[in-house]
Amino acid sequence: MKQMASAGIAQQLLPAAGALLPGLGAVASQLQARRTKMSHSEATNTFILEALEHLEYPKRLRKLLLTPEREVAVELALLRDNGEVATFNAYRVQHDNSRGPYKGGLRFHPQVDIDDVRSLASLMTWKTAVMDIPFGGAKGGVTVDPNELSERELEILTRKLVQALRPILGTYEDIPAPDMNTGAREMAWIFDEYTKFAGFSPGIVTGKPVWLHGSLGREAATGRGTVFAIRELLAAQGLGEIKNKSFVIQGFGNVGSWAAQILYEMGGRVVAVSDAFGAVANEHGLQIPELRAHIADRHSLASFAGGVVIPKESVLTVPCDVLIPAAIGGVIDEDNARDLQCKIVAEAANGPTTPEGDAILRERGITVLPDIFTNGGGVTVSFFEWVQNLQNFKWSEDEVNAKLDRVMREAFEAIWELHTEDKIPLRTAAFVKALQRVTRARVHRGFD
């Protein structure tokens, strides 16, 4: 590995490696302690309540806006390849549909529970509202480690999920999409299974393969939207353009890798990235195309020769202009928020900052681009895919990207206006704008 390019970062971080690599038991204890302090849905509601206080909404309206409209829990039985029968818990929470059909992803993860799904469904309501696209909010998930299932088992499990949730899904009712550990393959299975019961229904799910009624530009949409969001903030703050700015990305899956690629193409320096297994850094900037090719060849991120290995837990504290958490929720909290060395946090993940961590970032003057806006590119292009399916028409990738650019720019302008006029944080401004739009739809539709 090349040592010279990143010696500065390595010298800062490697001495602390022992302290930053606790055992799995310690990590589990820390996560449980965080959940004991505040659940995911409670953390989401904390941010929403702050916006509600600013709006001075009455209590009866607050309860209406915070309470999900439907929560479904099912148990999926699967005959494994080895002859054993396994069961998996699955959930779908439909939070609000006052502005349009329920919309939200399906994730496969061993830590999925009803509280996570409830929180993420709420975030989808506010995300679609702040992006001003005509959807509501929903989320779903299965408590499973997909790495422990064969492809056949995973397909059967996905189809069983569709069968269990079929009564509440529909092209104009509830439209799933990819999320953590799901992608175009799983969406194709959902499309096919639902079509067996309802006839040809490409609009039942988004994030499908391009050759199976998917949309060009959808795969990169969340990462691209994140870059557009950062571009708008830099310009609004008078900090210039993306070129020559330094970036750290925590999470190198679909969102993180695409954000890194587009930042690289625009002249940004991605100085450190991490995934679930390791991290690499290069203070002069990682060669992102080479890194993505390295991972595509089934090599580990940490074995990339274009940077030095650092403890993955320390990637959040690498000095940079913009930190992009693009993995799981709750990674920036009261324990590490004071250690961040960035000017901006762009939340490409859902709920990466806890309320306690957010308060510290505000105190330190670190600007946070909130998740309900920053990662809104995915659901925006999902909307574009849905529209194309309804029209039986396909747009070019340039058209999709140009439309996404316009939506991200207009959403930022609305948030920035509230931020500057009302002197409130960008997160609060985003929730205020979303709440105003959802409330307006609710009130005008009536309650009978």
Kinemage of the C-alpha trace (Angstrom):
@kinemage 1
@onewidth
@group {chain A} dominant
@subgroup {mainchain}
@vectorlist {calphas} color= white
{ca met a 1} P 0.000 0.000 0.000
{ca lys a 2} L 1.060 3.556 -0.641
{ca gln a 3} L 2.064 5.135 2.654
{ca met a 4} L 3.360 8.562 1.640
{ca ala a 5} L 0.130 9.938 0.180
{ca ser a 6} L -1.794 9.740 3.433
{ca ala a 7} L 0.868 9.849 6.094
{ca gly a 8} L -0.695 12.882 7.775
{ca ile a 9} L -4.049 11.221 8.283
{ca ala a 10} L -2.468 7.937 9.265
{ca gln a 11} L -0.317 9.555 11.962
{ca gln a 12} L -3.389 11.203 13.478
{ca leu a 13} L -5.594 8.129 13.456
{ca leu a 14} L -3.538 4.957 13.758
{ca pro a 15} L -2.292 5.530 17.333
{ca ala a 16} L -5.871 5.486 18.526
{ca ala a 17} L -6.744 2.282 16.693
{ca gly a 18} L -6.810 0.157 19.818
{ca ala a 19} L -9.251 2.430 21.552
{ca leu a 20} L -11.433 2.739 18.468
{ca leu a 21} L -11.895 -0.974 17.832
{ca pro a 22} L -14.000 -2.343 20.692
{ca gly a 23} L -15.119 -5.943 20.668
{ca leu a 24} L -18.426 -6.957 19.207
{ca gly a 25} L -19.917 -7.306 22.668
{ca ala a 26} L -18.964 -3.728 23.520
{ca val a 27} L -20.446 -2.457 20.271
{ca ala a 28} L -23.697 -4.293 20.952
{ca ser a 29} L -23.803 -2.826 24.453
{ca gln a 30} L -23.287 0.683 23.079
{ca leu a 31} L -26.052 0.254 20.529
{ca gln a 32} L -28.411 -1.059 23.198
{ca ala a 33} L -27.547 1.892 25.422
{ca arg a 34} L -28.388 4.293 22.612
{ca arg a 35} L -31.715 2.566 22.029
{ca thr a 36} L -32.434 2.784 25.780
{ca lys a 37} L -31.780 6.521 25.719
{ca met a 38} L -34.001 7.293 22.740
{ca ser a 39} L -35.643 5.103 20.108
{ca his a 40} L -35.354 5.903 16.421
{ca ser a 41} L -38.955 7.054 16.194
{ca glu a 42} L -38.515 9.216 19.293
{ca ala a 43} L -35.444 10.819 17.733
{ca thr a 44} L -37.372 11.582 14.546
{ca asn a 45} L -40.283 13.002 16.525
{ca thr a 46} L -37.880 15.210 18.497
{ca phe a 47} L -36.913 17.023 15.303
{ca ile a 48} L -40.524 17.188 14.134
{ca leu a 49} L -41.698 18.595 17.485
{ca glu a 50} L -39.109 21.349 17.213
{ca ala a 51} L -40.625 22.359 13.870
{ca leu a 52} L -44.148 22.079 15.305
{ca glu a 53} L -43.161 24.407 18.139
{ca his a 54} L -41.920 26.918 15.600
{ca leu a 55} L -45.222 26.654 13.721
{ca glu a 56} L -47.195 26.861 16.995
{ca tyr a 57} L -49.521 24.052 15.904
{ca pro a 58} L -52.195 22.953 18.446
{ca lys a 59} L -51.670 19.626 20.233
{ca arg a 60} L -54.574 17.872 18.489
{ca leu a 61} L -53.013 18.607 15.102
{ca arg a 62} L -49.578 17.508 16.284
{ca lys a 63} L -50.878 14.075 17.274
{ca leu a 64} L -52.608 13.693 13.914
{ca leu a 65} L -49.409 14.481 12.017
{ca leu a 66} L -47.171 12.241 14.125
{ca thr a 67} L -49.350 9.119 14.295
{ca pro a 68} L -49.011 6.513 11.496
{ca glu a 69} L -52.213 5.659 9.680
{ca arg a 70} L -51.500 1.916 9.555
{ca glu a 71} L -48.932 -0.530 10.925
{ca val a 72} L -48.782 -4.114 9.658
{ca ala a 73} L -46.653 -6.911 11.131
{ca val a 74} L -46.502 -10.343 9.499
{ca glu a 75} L -44.503 -13.536 9.930
{ca leu a 76} L -42.969 -15.164 6.867
{ca ala a 77} L -42.242 -18.915 6.916
{ca leu a 78} L -39.497 -20.165 4.617
{ca leu a 79} L -38.454 -23.717 3.761
{ca arg a 80} L -34.667 -23.452 3.661
{ca asp a 81} L -32.456 -25.277 1.171
{ca asn a 82} L -31.316 -27.604 3.966
{ca gly a 83} L -34.892 -28.682 4.727
{ca glu a 84} L -35.293 -26.583 7.870
{ca val a 85} L -38.198 -24.183 8.333
{ca ala a 86} L -37.266 -20.606 9.297
{ca thr a 87} L -39.562 -17.725 10.196
{ca phe a 88} L -38.891 -14.010 9.721
{ca asn a 89} L -40.713 -10.960 11.051
{ca ala a 90} L -41.734 -8.367 8.476
{ca tyr a 91} L -43.303 -4.920 8.791
{ca arg a 92} L -44.960 -2.219 6.699
{ca val a 93} L -45.853 1.136 8.224
{ca gln a 94} L -48.009 3.544 6.232
{ca his a 95} L -47.570 6.930 7.845
{ca asp a 96} L -49.474 9.457 5.715
{ca asn a 97} L -51.107 9.593 2.280
{ca ser a 98} L -52.694 13.038 2.302
{ca arg a 99} L -50.481 14.223 -0.587
{ca gly a 100} L -50.484 11.017 -2.633
{ca pro a 101} L -49.943 7.234 -2.486
{ca tyr a 102} L -47.790 5.841 0.307
{ca lys a 103} L -44.168 5.611 -0.841
{ca gly a 104} L -41.157 4.056 0.824
{ca gly a 105} L -38.491 1.397 0.609
{ca leu a 106} L -38.227 -2.191 1.788
{ca arg a 107} L -35.067 -3.157 3.669
{ca phe a 108} L -33.650 -6.564 4.583
{ca his a 109} L -31.531 -6.293 7.716
{ca pro a 110} L -31.112 -8.357 10.924
{ca gln a 111} L -31.782 -5.299 13.120
{ca val a 112} L -35.073 -4.244 11.484
{ca asp a 113} L -37.843 -3.722 14.033
{ca ile a 114} L -41.169 -1.908 14.153
{ca asp a 115} L -39.623 1.174 15.765
{ca asp a 116} L -37.068 1.576 12.969
{ca val a 117} L -39.730 1.143 10.317
{ca arg a 118} L -42.097 3.551 12.060
{ca ser a 119} L -39.384 6.216 12.191
{ca leu a 120} L -38.382 5.731 8.556
{ca ala a 121} L -42.014 5.842 7.382
{ca ser a 122} L -42.423 9.195 9.107
{ca leu a 123} L -39.254 10.480 7.452
{ca met a 124} L -40.627 9.461 4.050
{ca thr a 125} L -43.741 11.585 4.617
{ca trp a 126} L -41.631 14.660 5.284
{ca lys a 127} L -39.126 13.808 2.554
{ca thr a 128} L -41.724 13.572 -0.207
{ca ala a 129} L -43.302 16.783 1.096
{ca val a 130} L -40.074 18.786 1.257
{ca met a 131} L -39.205 17.595 -2.265
{ca asp a 132} L -42.772 18.585 -3.272
{ca ile a 133} L -43.555 15.351 -5.099
{ca pro a 134} L -47.094 13.895 -4.838
{ca phe a 135} L -46.447 10.933 -2.555
{ca gly a 136} L -47.029 10.146 1.086
{ca gly a 137} L -44.744 8.209 3.391
{ca ala a 138} L -44.301 4.518 4.194
{ca lys a 139} L -41.528 2.043 4.975
{ca gly a 140} L -41.114 -1.692 5.279
{ca gly a 141} L -38.579 -4.279 6.243
{ca val a 142} L -37.808 -7.896 7.017
{ca thr a 143} L -35.711 -8.920 10.009
{ca val a 144} L -33.204 -11.049 8.133
{ca asp a 145} L -29.542 -11.141 7.204
{ca pro a 146} L -29.729 -11.617 3.412
{ca asn a 147} L -26.117 -12.796 3.352
{ca glu a 148} L -27.251 -15.954 5.161
{ca leu a 149} L -29.794 -16.874 2.471
{ca ser a 150} L -29.249 -18.367 -0.951
{ca glu a 151} L -30.596 -16.486 -3.952
{ca arg a 152} L -33.464 -18.973 -4.208
{ca glu a 153} L -34.349 -18.506 -0.537
{ca leu a 154} L -34.170 -14.720 -0.892
{ca glu a 155} L -36.489 -14.789 -3.906
{ca ile a 156} L -39.048 -16.962 -2.130
{ca leu a 157} L -38.915 -14.709 0.945
{ca thr a 158} L -39.459 -11.614 -1.211
{ca arg a 159} L -42.409 -13.182 -2.989
{ca lys a 160} L -43.925 -14.273 0.315
{ca leu a 161} L -43.621 -10.699 1.536
{ca val a 162} L -45.601 -9.498 -1.478
{ca gln a 163} L -48.265 -12.136 -0.836
{ca ala a 164} L -48.567 -11.081 2.809
{ca leu a 165} L -48.740 -7.344 2.061
{ca arg a 166} L -50.747 -7.560 -1.176
{ca pro a 167} L -53.996 -6.232 0.365
{ca ile a 168} L -52.349 -2.903 1.254
{ca leu a 169} L -50.107 -2.456 -1.811
{ca gly a 170} L -51.123 -0.955 -5.131
{ca thr a 171} L -50.014 1.295 -7.977
{ca tyr a 172} L -52.140 4.092 -6.536
{ca glu a 173} L -52.083 2.925 -2.899
{ca asp a 174} L -48.592 1.977 -1.671
{ca ile a 175} L -45.497 1.765 -3.871
{ca pro a 176} L -42.366 0.067 -2.419
{ca ala a 177} L -38.792 0.777 -3.503
{ca pro a 178} L -35.254 -0.459 -2.764
{ca asp a 179} L -33.624 0.238 0.576
{ca met a 180} L -30.860 -1.308 2.653
{ca asn a 181} L -29.787 -4.689 1.198
{ca thr a 182} L -32.442 -4.623 -1.524
{ca gly a 183} L -32.093 -3.504 -5.113
{ca ala a 184} L -33.266 -3.915 -8.673
{ca arg a 185} L -33.313 -7.711 -8.414
{ca glu a 186} L -35.717 -7.729 -5.475
{ca met a 187} L -37.883 -5.037 -7.081
{ca ala a 188} L -38.190 -7.204 -10.215
{ca trp a 189} L -39.409 -10.090 -8.058
{ca ile a 190} L -41.968 -7.803 -6.405
{ca phe a 191} L -43.198 -6.550 -9.789
{ca asp a 192} L -43.540 -10.106 -11.087
{ca glu a 193} L -45.283 -11.478 -7.984
{ca tyr a 194} L -47.769 -8.632 -7.764
{ca thr a 195} L -48.498 -8.896 -11.505
{ca lys a 196} L -49.594 -12.517 -10.972
{ca phe a 197} L -52.513 -11.252 -8.893
{ca ala a 198} L -53.325 -7.843 -10.391
{ca gly a 199} L -52.204 -8.097 -14.018
{ca phe a 200} L -49.406 -6.114 -15.641
{ca ser a 201} L -48.429 -3.546 -12.986
{ca pro a 202} L -44.980 -1.986 -13.526
{ca gly a 203} L -45.969 0.999 -11.374
{ca ile a 204} L -46.391 -1.172 -8.264
{ca val a 205} L -42.717 -0.745 -7.374
{ca thr a 206} L -39.834 1.536 -8.326
{ca gly a 207} L -36.110 0.879 -8.552
{ca lys a 208} L -36.647 -1.913 -11.078
{ca pro a 209} L -33.971 -2.888 -13.622
{ca val a 210} L -33.809 -0.423 -16.504
{ca trp a 211} L -34.604 -3.242 -18.954
{ca leu a 212} L -37.704 -4.169 -16.901
{ca his a 213} L -39.568 -0.848 -16.795
{ca gly a 214} L -37.040 0.886 -14.559
{ca ser a 215} L -35.810 4.431 -15.074
{ca leu a 216} L -32.473 5.555 -16.402
{ca gly a 217} L -30.644 7.502 -13.696
{ca arg a 218} L -32.410 5.764 -10.789
{ca glu a 219} L -29.373 3.801 -9.585
{ca ala a 220} L -27.281 6.946 -9.084
{ca ala a 221} L -30.167 9.215 -8.072
{ca thr a 222} L -29.663 9.378 -4.292
{ca gly a 223} L -25.920 9.921 -4.604
{ca arg a 224} L -26.382 12.457 -7.395
{ca gly a 225} L -29.041 14.294 -5.404
{ca thr a 226} L -26.668 14.429 -2.432
{ca val a 227} L -24.050 16.125 -4.605
{ca phe a 228} L -26.632 18.604 -5.943
{ca ala a 229} L -27.617 19.408 -2.336
{ca ile a 230} L -24.001 20.058 -1.337
{ca arg a 231} L -23.456 22.206 -4.436
{ca glu a 232} L -26.453 24.391 -3.558
{ca leu a 233} L -25.359 24.843 0.070
{ca leu a 234} L -21.787 25.756 -0.851
{ca ala a 235} L -23.088 28.388 -3.262
{ca ala a 236} L -25.602 29.780 -0.746
{ca gln a 237} L -22.907 30.099 1.935
{ca gly a 238} L -20.497 31.771 -0.467
{ca leu a 239} L -18.013 28.904 -0.173
{ca gly a 240} L -17.531 28.404 -3.885
{ca glu a 241} L -17.922 25.192 -5.844
{ca ile a 242} L -17.256 21.512 -5.239
{ca lys a 243} L -13.929 21.563 -7.089
{ca asn a 244} L -10.950 21.251 -4.703
{ca lys a 245} L -13.167 20.776 -1.632
{ca ser a 246} L -12.385 17.759 0.554
{ca phe a 247} L -14.976 15.083 1.353
{ca val a 248} L -15.238 12.100 3.696
{ca ile a 249} L -17.871 9.443 3.032
{ca gln a 250} L -18.976 7.002 5.722
{ca gly a 251} L -20.657 4.155 3.856
{ca phe a 252} L -19.604 3.050 0.380
{ca gly a 253} L -22.707 1.255 -0.819
{ca asn a 254} L -24.920 2.500 -3.624
{ca val a 255} L -25.396 6.021 -2.259
{ca gly a 256} L -21.876 6.606 -0.981
{ca ser a 257} L -20.100 5.179 -4.021
{ca trp a 258} L -22.186 7.180 -6.503
{ca ala a 259} L -21.778 10.372 -4.475
{ca ala a 260} L -18.020 9.762 -4.429
{ca gln a 261} L -17.917 9.148 -8.182
{ca ile a 262} L -19.848 12.312 -9.027
{ca leu a 263} L -17.838 14.427 -6.576
{ca tyr a 264} L -14.644 13.071 -8.159
{ca glu a 265} L -15.916 13.956 -11.642
{ca met a 266} L -16.661 17.502 -10.433
{ca gly a 267} L -13.133 17.953 -9.085
{ca gly a 268} L -13.781 17.222 -5.413
{ca arg a 269} L -11.198 15.366 -3.302
{ca val a 270} L -12.612 12.328 -1.511
{ca val a 271} L -9.983 11.894 1.206
{ca ala a 272} L -11.500 8.950 3.105
{ca val a 273} L -14.259 6.362 2.706
{ca ser a 274} L -15.466 3.461 4.789
{ca asp a 275} L -17.819 0.510 4.595
{ca ala a 276} L -18.983 -2.053 7.150
{ca phe a 277} L -15.623 -3.825 7.120
{ca gly a 278} L -12.908 -1.182 6.838
{ca ala a 279} L -11.792 2.250 5.712
{ca val a 280} L -9.101 3.829 3.556
{ca ala a 281} L -7.777 7.381 3.402
{ca asn a 282} L -5.607 9.511 1.134
{ca glu a 283} L -5.183 13.174 2.011
{ca his a 284} L -4.516 13.996 -1.642
{ca gly a 285} L -7.742 12.329 -2.728
{ca leu a 286} L -8.659 8.727 -3.499
{ca gln a 287} L -8.923 7.635 -7.132
{ca ile a 288} L -12.627 6.819 -6.974
{ca pro a 289} L -13.006 5.084 -10.377
{ca glu a 290} L -10.160 2.747 -9.431
{ca leu a 291} L -11.659 2.132 -5.979
{ca arg a 292} L -15.079 1.304 -7.403
{ca ala a 293} L -13.512 -1.074 -9.928
{ca his a 294} L -11.497 -2.661 -7.107
{ca ile a 295} L -14.678 -3.345 -5.126
{ca ala a 296} L -16.572 -4.499 -8.223
{ca asp a 297} L -13.888 -7.171 -8.617
{ca arg a 298} L -14.944 -8.470 -5.165
{ca his a 299} L -11.935 -7.115 -3.312
{ca ser a 300} L -12.356 -5.511 0.100
{ca leu a 301} L -12.317 -1.741 0.396
{ca ala a 302} L -9.514 -1.910 2.960
{ca ser a 303} L -7.263 -3.779 0.493
{ca phe a 304} L -7.280 -0.874 -1.973
{ca ala a 305} L -3.694 0.121 -2.746
{ca gly a 306} L -4.478 3.785 -3.367
{ca gly a 307} L -4.708 4.770 0.296
{ca val a 308} L -3.799 3.769 3.826
{ca val a 309} L -6.000 1.660 6.054
{ca ile a 310} L -7.572 3.457 9.012
{ca pro a 311} L -9.991 2.159 11.667
{ca lys a 312} L -13.480 2.371 10.157
{ca glu a 313} L -14.861 3.932 13.344
{ca ser a 314} L -12.478 6.884 12.969
{ca val a 315} L -13.554 7.885 9.467
{ca leu a 316} L -16.057 10.370 10.922
{ca thr a 317} L -13.252 12.380 12.485
{ca val a 318} L -11.007 12.679 9.417
{ca pro a 319} L -10.485 16.412 8.644
{ca cys a 320} L -12.531 17.566 5.628
{ca asp a 321} L -14.783 20.302 4.306
{ca val a 322} L -17.860 18.063 4.000
{ca leu a 323} L -18.642 14.860 5.902
{ca ile a 324} L -21.214 12.589 4.231
{ca pro a 325} L -22.684 9.868 6.479
{ca ala a 326} L -24.199 7.471 3.933
{ca ala a 327} L -24.736 4.260 5.894
{ca ile a 328} L -26.945 3.611 8.928
{ca gly a 329} L -28.717 5.858 11.408
{ca gly a 330} L -27.474 7.239 14.716
{ca val a 331} L -23.749 7.343 13.884
{ca ile a 332} L -23.228 10.974 14.968
{ca asp a 333} L -24.188 11.317 18.621
{ca glu a 334} L -23.183 13.011 21.857
{ca asp a 335} L -20.149 10.723 22.135
{ca asn a 336} L -18.442 11.786 18.896
{ca ala a 337} L -20.072 15.022 17.668
{ca arg a 338} L -17.374 17.124 19.342
{ca asp a 339} L -14.662 15.169 17.523
{ca leu a 340} L -15.872 15.889 13.990
{ca gln a 341} L -13.455 18.009 11.935
{ca cys a 342} L -15.689 19.260 9.129
{ca lys a 343} L -17.581 22.413 8.168
{ca ile a 344} L -20.672 20.678 6.786
{ca val a 345} L -22.459 17.391 7.467
{ca ala a 346} L -24.524 16.240 4.468
{ca glu a 347} L -26.864 13.486 5.662
{ca ala a 348} L -27.071 11.008 2.781
{ca ala a 349} L -28.207 8.296 5.213
{ca asn a 350} L -31.554 8.248 7.002
{ca gly a 351} L -31.318 9.637 10.532
{ca pro a 352} L -27.506 9.552 10.887
{ca thr a 353} L -27.479 12.278 13.568
{ca thr a 354} L -29.171 11.892 16.938
{ca pro a 355} L -30.864 14.904 18.573
{ca glu a 356} L -28.043 15.054 21.136
{ca gly a 357} L -25.413 14.985 18.396
{ca asp a 358} L -27.325 17.574 16.389
{ca ala a 359} L -27.384 19.966 19.363
{ca ile a 360} L -23.596 19.718 19.659
{ca leu a 361} L -23.106 20.355 15.942
{ca arg a 362} L -25.277 23.473 16.187
{ca glu a 363} L -23.268 24.647 19.174
{ca arg a 364} L -20.057 24.172 17.201
{ca gly a 365} L -21.386 26.001 14.149
{ca ile a 366} L -21.253 22.954 11.864
{ca thr a 367} L -23.960 23.209 9.191
{ca val a 368} L -26.129 20.114 8.752
{ca leu a 369} L -27.906 19.403 5.471
{ca pro a 370} L -30.839 17.320 6.754
{ca asp a 371} L -31.560 13.835 5.489
{ca ile a 372} L -35.131 14.523 4.384
{ca phe a 373} L -33.685 16.876 1.761
{ca thr a 374} L -30.153 15.604 1.109
{ca asn a 375} L -31.114 12.041 0.179
{ca gly a 376} L -34.357 13.048 -1.520
{ca gly a 377} L -32.922 12.327 -4.972
{ca gly a 378} L -33.836 8.658 -4.698
{ca val a 379} L -37.550 9.139 -4.086
{ca thr a 380} L -37.633 11.952 -6.657
{ca val a 381} L -36.379 9.696 -9.438
{ca ser a 382} L -38.645 6.939 -8.098
{ca phe a 383} L -41.476 9.362 -8.789
{ca phe a 384} L -40.096 9.898 -12.299
{ca glu a 385} L -40.006 6.103 -12.800
{ca trp a 386} L -43.597 5.773 -11.590
{ca val a 387} L -44.743 8.522 -13.977
{ca gln a 388} L -42.966 6.830 -16.882
{ca asn a 389} L -44.637 3.517 -15.978
{ca leu a 390} L -48.078 5.126 -15.917
{ca gln a 391} L -47.421 6.713 -19.308
{ca asn a 392} L -45.712 3.630 -20.788
{ca phe a 393} L -42.966 6.017 -21.859
{ca lys a 394} L -39.220 6.280 -21.177
{ca trp a 395} L -37.153 9.426 -20.636
{ca ser a 396} L -33.454 9.757 -21.463
{ca glu a 397} L -30.911 9.798 -18.649
{ca asp a 398} L -30.102 13.429 -19.406
{ca glu a 399} L -33.792 14.303 -19.017
{ca val a 400} L -33.989 12.466 -15.691
{ca asn a 401} L -30.848 14.126 -14.324
{ca ala a 402} L -31.966 17.579 -15.468
{ca lys a 403} L -35.379 17.148 -13.828
{ca leu a 404} L -33.700 15.907 -10.632
{ca asp a 405} L -31.387 18.926 -10.642
{ca arg a 406} L -34.382 21.264 -10.891
{ca val a 407} L -36.291 19.531 -8.061
{ca met a 408} L -33.246 19.557 -5.739
{ca arg a 409} L -32.546 23.218 -6.499
{ca glu a 410} L -36.143 24.323 -5.902
{ca ala a 411} L -36.391 22.311 -2.683
{ca phe a 412} L -33.171 23.872 -1.383
{ca glu a 413} L -34.362 27.379 -2.230
{ca ala a 414} L -37.557 26.851 -0.212
{ca ile a 415} L -35.590 25.531 2.799
{ca trp a 416} L -32.932 28.246 2.575
{ca glu a 417} L -35.574 30.978 2.469
{ca leu a 418} L -37.134 29.740 5.716
{ca his a 419} L -33.677 29.285 7.253
{ca thr a 420} L -32.649 32.877 6.544
{ca glu a 421} L -35.969 34.602 7.198
{ca asp a 422} L -36.935 32.755 10.400
{ca lys a 423} L -33.349 32.276 11.665
{ca ile a 424} L -33.825 28.542 12.225
{ca pro a 425} L -31.486 25.609 11.445
{ca leu a 426} L -31.751 23.999 8.026
{ca arg a 427} L -33.164 20.812 9.576
{ca thr a 428} L -35.935 22.725 11.317
{ca ala a 429} L -36.614 24.703 8.139
{ca ala a 430} L -36.944 21.478 6.119
{ca phe a 431} L -39.407 19.993 8.601
{ca val a 432} L -41.354 23.252 8.786
{ca lys a 433} L -41.758 23.340 4.997
{ca ala a 434} L -42.758 19.656 4.922
{ca leu a 435} L -45.250 20.084 7.779
{ca gln a 436} L -46.827 23.088 6.079
{ca arg a 437} L -47.386 21.115 2.877
{ca val a 438} L -48.758 18.001 4.593
{ca thr a 439} L -50.999 20.044 6.896
{ca arg a 440} L -52.372 22.037 3.991
{ca ala a 441} L -53.269 18.806 2.154
{ca arg a 442} L -54.848 17.276 5.268
{ca val a 443} L -56.957 20.306 6.060
{ca his a 444} L -58.138 20.880 2.511
{ca arg a 445} L -59.120 17.222 2.076
{ca gly a 446} L -61.167 17.363 5.260
{ca phe a 447} L -61.571 14.869 8.096
{ca asp a 448} L -64.888 13.140 7.323
